[in-house]
């Protein structure tokens, strides 16, 4: 059976932890970061990572075949 290709977009956006959870970044950090955009508190909260929802884990792991 041939090797599977890793999805280029997914490998930049997701990481699989040792326990098999999917880590992702937050959205809404590309623009409107000062002035009338987001508060300091909102931007600080969006800075970190989050665990992907269980409904999306199977799809992400399919896009990253050799990471899990």
Helices and strands as residue ranges (DSSP letters): H 8-13, E 14-16, E 22-25, H 40-46, E 49-51, H 54-63
